[in-house]
Amino acid sequence: MNEVRELLDRAAEGAGQPAFSARAVYAKAARIRRRRRAAASAAVLAVVAAGAFALPRTGGDEDPAPASVASAGPSPSPSAADRAGRLAALLPPDVGEIEEVALLALIKGATPEQARTTRLGPLDGQYAFRRDGGVGYLVLSLEDREAVVKKTGRPADPDEDLCVRVGQEPSRTDCEREALPDGRALTTWRDTMDVGGDDSVGWGPELAGRLVQPDGSQFLVRSSTGFEGTGTQGPLLPEPPLSRAQLKALLTGPEVLPKG
């Protein structure tokens, strides 16, 4: 499954109106570029903490309303601004100003209710990064074992090597896999997002990642240079908002994991 489709599927859970489905958003994004991928790439993924740790399904933290916060500044209020503030506190100041957004609202004009998402991790969400006149995005989404099995038919497997091409799926560019000492596996790679079409939305290049732990849960992540067309908030960033090293530090830290 393509990374854009995978993560917008997560963003659209509970969206309510089929007109604002992630499939529709992906279809529009996929038609802007001038050439198509050879085949669908595997989902962007990543994970929860070490050990056999049951993740609670906490859906009451949703707040699609955007709230800006300087990358080094304090959290001015709960919910969206609080998440942006907590994320900013984990990153260096030069990443830019961070704002939580709802991609379905930007691209499809979805209402706050339609753009509402279910969050398992305390920092799950979609964030705009404003820097030097450009706007990129970071998308974080935690999936527990049950959700992964429902989606793929099996739990996430730390022993799976995503850098090895399987069947007709496209190879991943600049792919790096690291087996962590606690049994988790982190894979990151670059995606050009170079898909064909002639519609109004197109994604820029991005870093994608998957962190998998032994209990079969996973964390999905995109560090995107942004998008052009309908709903754009500004020009693409020249590079993804978070580097590979910054993504690794964020995903392997305890701050992205549910407590208790």
Salt bridges, closest charged atoms under 4 A:
GLU6 OE2 - LYS151 NZ 2.35
GLU13 OE2 - ARG10 NH1 3.00
ASP61 OD2 - ARG83 NH1 2.99
ASP82 OD2 - ARG86 NE 2.96
GLU99 OE1 - ARG130 NH2 2.77
GLU100 OE1 - ARG83 NE 2.99
GLU100 OE2 - ARG119 NH1 3.10
GLU113 OE1 - ARG116 NE 3.36
GLU143 OE2 - ARG10 NE 3.63
GLU143 OE1 - LYS151 NZ 2.77
ASP144 OD1 - ARG57 NH2 3.31
GLU146 OE1 - ARG57 NE 3.62
GLU160 OE1 - ARG154 NH2 3.61
GLU160 OE1 - ARG210 NH1 3.05
GLU169 OE2 - ARG172 NH1 3.39
ASP174 OD2 - ARG190 NE 3.33
ASP174 OD2 - ARG244 NH2 2.66
GLU176 OE1 - ARG244 NE 3.83
GLU178 OE1 - LYS248 NZ 2.64
ASP182 OD2 - ARG184 NE 2.84
ASP191 OD1 - ARG37 NH2 2.92
ASP194 OD2 - ARG35 NH2 2.55
ASP199 OD2 - LYS28 NZ 3.22
ASP199 OD2 - ARG31 NH2 2.61
GLU206 OE1 - ARG222 NH2 2.99
GLU228 OE1 - ARG33 NH1 3.94
